[in-house]
Amino acid sequence: MQSTTQPVSQSVGGLAPAGPSNSAVRAAAEEFEAVFIAQILHGMSAGLEPDGPLGGNSEDPFSSMLNDEYARLISRSGGIGVADAVMREMLKTQETD
C-alpha cells in the first residue's frame, strides 16, 4: 500500500516550515507536552493540603482541573521543550514513510 503522506523538508533548527499538516503535528506535539507537564504538576501537588476557600476534600477535583489547565497554558506559551523534540521526531517519521 502506498503512503499518502508527503515528506516534509526540514529547515533551520530541525523544524519544518509551517503548513496545514505541520500545524496538526504541532498541535499534537503540544498536547503531548501538556499531558506530560500535567503529570509532573499532579505529582508535585499530590501531598499538599488544600487550603483554599472551599477547603477539605471539596477542592480535590478542582485542583486536578487547575493543574491540567496550567499544563496547557505552559505548553502553549513555549513549554519546556518537549513539544519541539516530539515534533522533530514526528516529522522524521513522516519523511521515512
C-alpha positions as CSV (number, residue, x, y, z in Angstrom):
1,M,0.0,0.0,0.0
2,Q,1.4,3.4,-1.0
3,S,1.6,6.1,1.7
4,T,-0.4,9.3,1.0
5,T,1.8,11.3,3.3
6,Q,4.1,13.7,1.6
7,P,7.6,14.1,3.1
8,V,8.3,17.5,4.6
9,S,11.7,19.1,4.2
10,Q,13.2,20.4,7.4
11,S,14.5,24.0,7.9
12,V,16.8,25.7,10.3
13,G,16.5,24.2,13.8
14,G,15.2,20.9,12.6
15,L,11.5,22.1,12.3
16,A,9.7,22.1,9.0
17,P,8.2,25.3,7.6
18,A,4.6,26.0,8.6
19,G,1.9,24.3,6.6
20,P,-1.5,22.7,7.1
21,S,-0.2,19.3,8.1
22,N,2.6,20.8,10.2
23,S,0.0,22.8,12.3
24,A,-1.7,19.5,13.1
25,V,1.7,17.9,14.0
26,R,2.5,20.9,16.2
27,A,-0.9,20.7,17.9
28,A,-0.4,17.0,18.7
29,A,3.1,17.7,20.0
30,E,1.9,20.5,22.2
31,E,-0.9,18.3,23.5
32,F,1.6,15.5,24.3
33,E,3.7,18.1,26.2
34,A,0.7,19.3,28.1
35,V,-0.1,15.8,29.3
36,F,3.5,15.3,30.3
37,I,3.5,18.6,32.3
38,A,0.2,17.8,33.9
39,Q,1.6,14.5,35.2
40,I,4.5,16.5,36.7
41,L,2.2,19.0,38.3
42,H,-0.1,16.3,39.7
43,G,2.9,14.6,41.3
44,M,4.2,17.9,42.7
45,S,0.8,18.7,44.3
46,A,-0.1,15.2,45.5
47,G,1.0,15.7,49.1
48,L,-0.3,19.3,49.5
49,E,-3.1,20.0,51.9
50,P,-6.0,22.0,50.4
51,D,-6.1,25.5,51.9
52,G,-8.3,27.5,49.6
53,P,-11.8,29.0,50.2
54,L,-13.6,25.7,49.7
55,G,-11.3,23.7,52.0
56,G,-11.0,20.0,52.6
57,N,-12.0,17.3,50.0
58,S,-14.2,19.7,48.0
59,E,-11.1,21.2,46.3
60,D,-9.7,17.9,45.0
61,P,-11.5,17.7,41.7
62,F,-10.9,21.4,41.1
63,S,-7.1,21.2,41.8
64,S,-6.8,18.4,39.2
65,M,-8.6,20.5,36.6
66,L,-6.5,23.6,37.5
67,N,-3.2,21.5,37.1
68,D,-4.4,20.4,33.7
69,E,-5.2,23.9,32.6
70,Y,-1.8,25.2,33.9
71,A,-0.2,22.4,31.9
72,R,-2.0,23.5,28.7
73,L,-1.0,27.1,29.3
74,I,2.6,26.3,29.9
75,S,2.7,24.2,26.7
76,R,1.1,26.8,24.6
77,S,3.4,29.6,25.8
78,G,6.6,27.8,24.8
79,G,6.6,24.9,27.2
80,I,9.7,23.1,28.4
81,G,11.0,21.9,25.0
82,V,9.2,18.5,24.9
83,A,6.9,19.6,22.1
84,D,9.8,20.7,19.8
85,A,11.5,17.3,20.3
86,V,8.3,15.4,19.7
87,M,7.5,17.4,16.6
88,R,11.0,16.8,15.2
89,E,10.6,13.0,15.7
90,M,7.1,13.0,14.2
91,L,8.4,14.8,11.1
92,K,11.4,12.4,10.8
93,T,8.9,9.5,10.9
94,Q,6.8,11.2,8.2
95,E,9.9,11.5,6.0
96,T,10.8,7.9,6.2
97,D,7.3,6.6,5.3
